[in-house]
Amino acid sequence: DRFLLGRILFYLGYLAHQRGDRNRAENYLTEAEDEVPEHVGTRDLRRLLNRQHENERKEP
């Protein structure tokens, strides 16, 4: 089920992000964009990682 896949990929990416494993989180995002691009979890994971990336650029 595509809905379930979207949720799984979001949570796997979120947990990787929480652990500080940006590469793995980005890999889950890439998979989500390939498999379920319109899923709300894909959008939310993209926003989470983009926000982190923007914050890293702002730090001195």
N, C-alpha and C positions, 0 to 999 in steps of 0.2 A: 504494500500500500504506500503510495507516494506521500500521503500526509504523515504517516509514521516515519518514513525515511527522512523527511524534512525535520521533524522533531528530534530524531536521533542525531542527525548531523549537527543541528544547532547545539544540543547539549554536549556532544563530544567536543565541539569547537569551543564552547563556553568553558568547559572544564579544563581544556588545554590552555586557554587564555588565563584562567585563574592560577594555574600552575606556573605560568610564565613561559610556556612553550609556544611561542608565536609561530614558529614554522609549522608545527602540527595543526594549530588552529587555522592557519591559512590553507593548509592542505584540505581540511574539512570544509572550509568555505569554497574552495575550488570544486570539490566534489559536489557540494550542494548546488553551486551555480550550474554545473553540468547536468545534474539529475533532477533538481526541483527548483529551477530559477525563480519561479513566481511564489514560492512558499514564504510565508511570513518569517519563518525561522532563518531562511537564507538572507532575507533583508536585515533582520536583527543582528545576525552574526557579522554581516558586512559593516553595519553601523558601529558595532562594538569594536571591531578591529580598526576601522577608520578613525574612530575617536581616540583609540590608544595611540595610533600612529601620529595623529595631530598633536597630542599631548607630548609625545617624545620630541617632536620638532620644536616645541615651545620652551622646553627646559634648557637652562643655560649650559 
